[in-house]
């Protein structure tokens, strides 16, 4: 009886450990996808606003040079 309880407990722990590892990998993929999405948004924003920002810094640089 005690032996059966030990075996069940061991199987339960093994299944929990396997499940935890699967969920951890899934979480890492979700974080990676979020980071890729943020990177894409930043690149698009820089493409749209990049020339304007460059002009502002050029104007500041020219103003300081005078």
Secondary structure, 3 states (H helix, E strand, C coil): CHHHHHHHHHHHHHHHHHHHHHHHHHHHHHHHHHHHHHHHHHHHHHHHHHHHHHHHHHHHHHHHHC
